[in-house]
Amino acid sequence: MVIITCTTKQYMFYHIGMYLRTISRKNKDGSVVRYLQLAHNERNEKGQAQANVVYSFGREDRLDRDALARLVKSISRFLEPGVVLEATATKDISFISSKPIGCAYFLDAIWERLGIASAIQELLKNRHFDTNVERTLFALVANRAINPTSRLLAVAWMKGDVVIKDISNITDDHAYRAMDFLLGADEAIQREVFFSVANLLNLEVDLLFFDTTSTYFECGEDEFRKYGNTKDHREDRPQVVVGLAVTREGIPVRSWTFQGNTADMSLVERIKDDLRDWKLGRVIMVVDRGFTSEENLRYMQRAGGGYIAGEKLRSGARSRKRHCREPGASKRSEITSR
């Protein structure tokens, strides 16, 4: 209710609602011209409805219908999808549900472009599953990117909260079996993704930076989750060690996961052997001082390779002390290149 107070008396107007109305005007030649107006009715103190014109759109035959469409779209932003559908439907249509499609559609295109789908399908040629493993794995990845949840909640999310093509009748067991398959196909898929990205971005792998970190678990220790040298400062929790090799631009080449009690010093041979099978050519490995035993440094030079390794000034090796005395050497550390 709107109350308007004047100097002589008080008027009370009751707001009825806003609507589009048409009015007609008859010309001298007998033709009729119709006008479209945005109006709302108010009742005065006598209870009589009075039309209040808010905006005139002009003659009906000369309407800017695109402007009307933009107005409807602008108003619809503040309404639920079902309300918009029911308000604009020309027939008796009932709204059931809606699901977003944009983010998943975009990720699916990247998934295809990077060759992940084709790599998985190639590895599945001689395997028999009762569901589409490639689609299940994509849906799990999309969940982590769009709305990270647990694996159990991810299945419910796939079914009810997003549009992903060719996903139907998926269960928790399907998701677990797909992840078991992924564990064995991990290296082949990583290799396909890297070479696809290298081709798209014209990457060079002359320098390869490698380092590790750790991540802990709230659950107990097992054959893989072990207590070890934690980088999260959680000595009270079992962990795993995660390794990552990247190019000089920071583009990931390959990742590894190791037992939680694995020492950095023991990883160099494994990393170099794994990447040798990818035939990346002559690569210089860049590592920090946690990997720089004499044995590791020699191993990184095999097959024409090289290394750049960080060292402390307190190191007793004569060759490293000599490098530290050269002009431009850091006061706190040295970089040794061979």
N, C-alpha and C positions, 0 to 999 in steps of 0.2 A: 504494500500500500504506500502511495506517495501522498504526502500532505503538503499543500501549498498555502501559505499564510499571506494575506493581503492586509492593507491598512483598514479595510472596512469589514471584511468577513473572512472566514477560513473555508477553503475548498478542499475536499478530499477526493482524490482520484485513485482508483483501483487498477493496478497494472494487469491486463488480461494476457498478453503474449504478442510476440512479433511474428509477422507473416508478410508474404508477398501478395499484393492485391492489384487488380486491374481496374482502371476506370475508362469510360468511353466518352468520346465527343463526336457529335454528328455534324458534318460539314454541310454547307449550303447545297452542294450537289447531291446530297443524300448519302455520301460515303461515311463510313464510321472509322474513326481512329482510336486505337486502344493504347493506353499508357500503363507502364509497369512501375509500381512503387513499393518501397519497403516501409511498412507501417506497423504500429502497434496500437491496440485499443486501450482506452482508459475510461473508467466510469466516474462520472462526477458525483456530487453529493445527492443528486436526484436519482442516481442509479442508471443514468443513460450512458450508453457506450459512445465514445467519441474517438474517431480515428486520428492518430497523430502521425503524419508522414515524416519518416526519418530521412529517407533518401529517395529521389526519383531517378529511375533508370532510363527514362525517355520512352519514345514510341516503341511499341512491341515489334513492329516490322523493321526497326533499325537497331535492335539491341546488339550490344557487344557481348555475344554469347561466350567468347573466350574469357572475358572479364568475370562473367557469372561463374564459369567453371573454376577460375582461380579463387573466387570468394568461397565457393563450396569446399574446395580443397583446403583452404586456410582454416575454415571453421572445423573441418573434419579432424584436424590435428589434435583437437581437444576432446574428441569423442572416442569411445571404445569401437573396435572394428565392427562388432555386431550391431551397434546402434547406427553406424554409418550405412551398413548394408540394408538394414530394415528401412531406414529413412529414404534411401535413394532407389530401392528396388521397384521396378515397374510391375512386378508380379508378387504373389504371396511367397516370399522366400524367408526361411528361418536361418539364423546364424548358428553354426555348430561349434567351430573352433578356428583358430588361426595359428600358423607357425611361421617363424622367420626363415628366409631362404638365402639372403644375400651373402653373409659371411661364409657359410658352408659351400655355396656355389663358387665363390671366389677361391677358397682353399682347394676345392676339387679341381679347378682349372690348373692351379699350380702343381698339384699332385700329378696330374696327367702330363704337364709340360716337363716336369723333372724326370719323368720316366719311372716313377715309383710304381704306378699301377702295372705297367708292362713288365717290370722286373719281378713283381710278386706273382703275376699270372704265369710267367715263364717258369718260376720255381714250383708252381702248383701243378704243372702239367701231369706229373706222375703221382699226384696225391689226390685222395678222394675225401671230400668233406661234404656234409649235408647242408652247408650254408656257404654264402659267398664270402670267403676269407678276406679277399682284397677289400671289399666294401666294408667289412667289419673293422678291419685295421684302419681304414680311412676314417670311419666314424669315431673310433677311439682317439685318433690323432686330432680330429676336429673338436672333439670334446675338450681335450687338453688346451687347445688354442682359444676356444670361444668361451667355454664355461667349465673350468676344471673342477672335476668331482672325483669321487672314488669310482672304481670299475663297476660296482653294483649300481650306483646312481647314474653312471654314464649310459647304461642300457636303457633305463627309464627315460633319460634325456633324449636319446636317439629316437625312441618311439613317440614321445609326446611333445617335445619342445623344439624340434628343428626339422627341416626338410632336407633329406639326403637321398639321392636317387638310388634305387635298387637295394634298399634296406627294408626287409620285411621279416617278421617272425623271428627276430634275433632274441636270443636268451643269454643269461649270464654264462652258461656253459659254452656257448658259441664264442663269446668274447675271450674266455680263458683258453680255449683251444686255438684260437687265432693268435694269441700272444705266445703260446708254446711254439707254434710254427715260426713266428717272427724271431724267436730266440735262435733257431738254427739257421735262419736266412739272413741274419743281421748283417754279416760282412758283405754279402753279394748286393744287398739293397743299398748299403752305404756307398759301395763302390760305384753303383749306377747313378746315385744322386750326385756324388762328387763330380764325376766326369760330365754329367749333364750340365751342372753349374759351371764347371770349368770351360765348357764349350760356349755356353751362353755369355759368360762374362770375360772370356778370353784370359783366364787366369794363368799365372806362372807359378810353378812350385819349385823355385830354386832355393828358397829358404822355407824351412818347416819348423814352426815353433811348437814345442811340446811341453806340457806341464800336467800336474795332477792336482786333485782336490779330494776331499772326503765328504760323505754325507751319512748321517747317523739315522738309526731306526729306534722307535719306541719299543718294538717287540724284542724278544730275546735273541741270543746268539744261535747260529746254526753253522752249517759247513761253508757258507759264503759270507754271512754277516759275522764279522770278527771284531774283537777289540784291538785297536792299533793306535798308531800315531795320528791323533785326530787334529784336523785343521779347523774344526768347529768348536774346539775347547769343551768337548763333551766326552771326557774319559770314562764316564759312567754309562755310555751307550755303545752297543755294537755298531759297526759301520761298514761301508764298502768304499773302495778307492775308485775314483772316476778319472780317466785320462783323456786328454783332448789334443789333437794335432790340428793346427790352423796354418793358413798361408800368411804371408806378410801383410795382406789386407784384412786378416782376421776371419777369412772364410773357412769354416770347418772342413777338414779333410776326412777325419775319421775319429771316432770315439771308442773307448774301451771301458769295461768295468771289471775290477779285480777284487779279490778277497780283501776284507778290511784290514788285515795285518800285513799286506804287501808293502815292502819298502821300495821307495823310488829307485834306489840304486840297482834293484833287480829287474827293472822294466826295460832298459835300453835295448837289449838284444831282442826281446819280444816285439817291441815297437818297430825297430828297423827291419826285422824279418817280415812282419806283416805288411809293411808298406813296400817292401821290395817286390812282393808278388803283384803289386799294382802297377809296376813298371813306370814309375814317375820320372825316371831319368836320374841324372846326378843331382842329389839333394844335399844341402847343408842343413844339418839339424841344429836348432838353437835351444839350449837347455840351461837351467840354472844350476847352482852348485850342488843341489841334492842328487844330481845324476853323474857327477864328474869324478868317478874313480879312474885310475889309469887304465884298467881293463875296459871300461866303457868308452873312454876316449879312443882307444885303439879300435874298438869294434865299430864305432861310428865312421872310421876312415876306410872301412872295408869296401871293396867294389868301387873305388874312386870317390867315395863320399867324403864329407867334411863335417866340421862342427864349429859352433861358436858357443863357448861355455863360460859361465860366470864363476869367478873364484874369489875367495877372501884374500886380503893382503897377508893374513897370518899364515897362509899356506907355506910349507917349507920347500916346495919344489924350486930348484934353482932357475929353471926356464921361466917359471911364472914370476919370480922375483925380478928377473931381467926385464920382462915385459912391463912390470910396474914402474921400473925406473925410466922407461922411455917417455919422451915428451907427449903430453896429452893424456896420460894414464890417470884414471880416477884415484883420488886419495884413499878411498875406502874399498874399492874392488877393482878387479881387472877383467878384461874380456880377452880370452885367448882364442885365436882363430888358426886353424890348420887346414 
